[in-house]
Amino acid sequence: MSRHRKISERNIIAGREIIEQAFDRVEKLLSDGRPFLCGSQFTAADLAFASMAAAILLPPEYGIRLPTLEELPVDARADVEKFRAHSAGQYALRLFKDRVQ
């Protein structure tokens, strides 16, 4: 499966960098104090970011069951914790909590 999916250490590192760049862009957008990516209202941009970030954040409020931190390998757990701590990760997690209820 690793060969078929082209999973390699190099691809994993590249994927982390892509996620970091996206999270950094979201952080920059929100740094002016706006509550949502496009301003004062929740839009499809917010939904899209939170939905795509769910794969690395594993929010418990997600619509389907995702693995818990305890179920992940140690390396993957560290990545999830790192991205959850990022301000963009905090933003996405807040969207799940606020919007799902």
Sequence and secondary structure as in RCSB ss.txt:
>XXXX:A:sequence
MSRHRKISERNIIAGREIIEQAFDRVEKLLSDGRPFLCGSQFTAADLAFASMAAAILLPPEYGIRLPTLEELPVD
ARADVEKFRAHSAGQYALRLFKDRVQ
>XXXX:A:secstr
 TTTTT  HHHHHHHHHHHHHHHHHHHHHHTT  SBTTBSS  HHHHHHHHHHHHHH  TTSSS    GGGS HH
HHHHHHHHHHSHHHHHHHHHHHHHH 
